[in-house]
């Protein structure tokens, strides 16, 4: 039987013996909002949990925003446009905003990719930098987790008075779900931290896809909570 498999921006056709296919599961069809910027602003004004931007009193404070890279499908340009708009209305200065690409151990993003992912206006008017997992001068040591994994996190993010993380929520093979603290660990972590976290994940959570609770996610959330305090 023929199966059409979406892959990036194209569709790949596969031929598979029908006897080997148990079922084909597809996501529900959901109509996207016709006003995504309005929806993001509404969500920021009415957070499910935690304070509103205005309550963070961003005036004169250094603000760090962690964003995922080109390997993720998050429509970050939409999130940033609304988020930055509300931050400025609340008194934040553009010169105090640091947008940090949480690459983990991925390659650096190019200027062209940044403009496509985050919006040309954002890249041109704000400081947008690639996290360098292999540059110890950019990292701050935070101790160990699971007794033997040293945790190094981007110091620019840690030293900001207001720290914001963005991302999308999708199933993840080891962490159960993406987003949340995962953008910090391993997203903004150092080389040794990234490597040892992946080894531990492979050994303890061989398949945590869609699991809300698993050992890898527990470590990620514990460290993220410390980094956010």
Order of alpha helices (4+ residues) and beta strands (2+ residues): beta-beta-alpha-beta-alpha-beta-alpha-alpha-beta-beta-beta-alpha-beta-beta-beta-alpha-alpha
